[in-house]
Amino acid sequence: MAALEEVWRSDFPLIADSDIVYLDNAASAQKPRRVLEALDTYYRTTNANVHRGVHKLSERATTQFEAARERVARFIGASDPASVIWTRGTTEAINLVALAFAPTVLHESSNVVISVMEHHSNIVPWQQACLASGAELRAIELTASGELDLDDAAAKIDANTAIIAIGHASNALGTVNPLEHLKGLAKGAYLVVDGAQGAPHLPVDVEAMDCDFYAFSGHKMYGPTGIGVLYGRPDLLRAMPPWQTGGEMIEHVSIKRSSFADLPHKFEAGTPDISGAIGLGAAVDYFDSFPLAAIDAHEQNLLSAATSGLQQIEGVEIIGTARNKVPVVSFTMQGAHPHDVGTLLDQQNVAVRTGHHCAMPLMESLGIPGTIRASFSLYNSTADVDRLIAAVQKARTFL
Ligand SMILES: *Cc1c(COP(=O)(O)O)cnc(C)c1O
């Protein structure tokens, strides 16, 4: 394990040559050299618009752009690459579903079920879809350990539930959600998974999971910012109207009417983030070149070391103690505001996130203004955990 740990660290230039202990991976992960090189090579050797030109550069750009789509499709177990739609990230992907799909299934007597732990980008789009359609928005409550209350889930999901929109894992607590169980309760409801924290840590097989939509962001799984993915069941995507219109997404345009392109282009109006898609393809290549079990064992080891180290500090309380967690540890410190703790950690070159983590309803349900959150990636080490614990101990003496 130690050998692989060293390789991982050395693959990330910003981390390898820095004294910064980067523990804000749930917000955005660092990029391996392979991704940086893919971006650089694309702009140096290929740069041109896709799907349009007859010239060599455009053809090459198109080939690489579509190869990245195929790569991502393989990574998430989607047998049809056309079911992979490029978006700006998870937020845009969920908005696409809420704006183009939800109106086709929501009406005044239907409901949408989310949970109290959702990220704002898996709450607000559904609020808007419910406001527009008259459907009801319901949120599954949590247990004391920060897991979904499955009795409450069984009560809230009923025959009128049209959509269940749930995080694969929580960015604020780390909790991994039982998607299969929810699917079992669904009685015909469509399952939309916010995979922003799932794709970087958990096995993703959209067909085996039997989800209807799966959204994730490139930048949280070692890829560039500005690119993300919406997987959609091909029959659903085909039946949905487009959500943005313009170039690239059409088949034929006249002044009065237009017909639309086939999947996936129907949902990709305008010039896409070509280098971003190619960069994400490189990130998937990188991530997928290691056994997920090895990454998971390493990250879980860091999580448990951090958790037990923090637990031993007086006044520290771990928020979110689910049995099954991605490597995220949220905590509070008695008598101290999370922001002040974060600032003292930053002074010691330990980068964490503080606040509500885009999950204000969750914080409200916990009765706290926010937490301090350390989140790990494959390039983190047990030395990073030691630095975190020492920095929190030191911060405590100041507060
Ligand atoms: C980060 C995150 C999002 C939003 O992702 P963007 O890349 O900002 O669009 C949504 N859900 C969860 C669980 C996240 O962690």
The ligand as a MOL file (V3000), in Angstrom:
LIG
                    3D

  0  0  0     0  0            999 V3000
M  V30 BEGIN CTAB
M  V30 COUNTS 15 15 0 0 0
M  V30 BEGIN ATOM
M  V30 1 C -20.3400 19.4190 -5.3380 0
M  V30 2 C -21.6460 18.7790 -5.2550 0
M  V30 3 C -22.6910 19.1570 -6.1010 0
M  V30 4 C -22.5560 20.2660 -7.1080 0
M  V30 5 O -21.5220 20.0190 -8.0030 0
M  V30 6 P -21.0150 21.1840 -8.9750 0
M  V30 7 O -19.7470 20.6500 -9.5290 0
M  V30 8 O -20.8180 22.3990 -8.1140 0
M  V30 9 O -22.0760 21.3950 -9.9930 0
M  V30 10 C -23.8790 18.5010 -5.9850 0
M  V30 11 N -24.0490 17.5190 -5.0900 0
M  V30 12 C -23.0780 17.1170 -4.2690 0
M  V30 13 C -23.3170 15.9850 -3.3360 0
M  V30 14 C -21.8390 17.7320 -4.3230 0
M  V30 15 O -20.8640 17.3360 -3.5050 0
M  V30 END ATOM
M  V30 BEGIN BOND
M  V30 1 1 1 2
M  V30 2 1 2 3
M  V30 3 2 2 14
M  V30 4 1 3 4
M  V30 5 2 3 10
M  V30 6 1 4 5
M  V30 7 1 5 6
M  V30 8 2 6 7
M  V30 9 1 6 8
M  V30 10 1 6 9
M  V30 11 1 10 11
M  V30 12 2 11 12
M  V30 13 1 12 13
M  V30 14 1 12 14
M  V30 15 1 14 15
M  V30 END BOND
M  V30 END CTAB
M  END
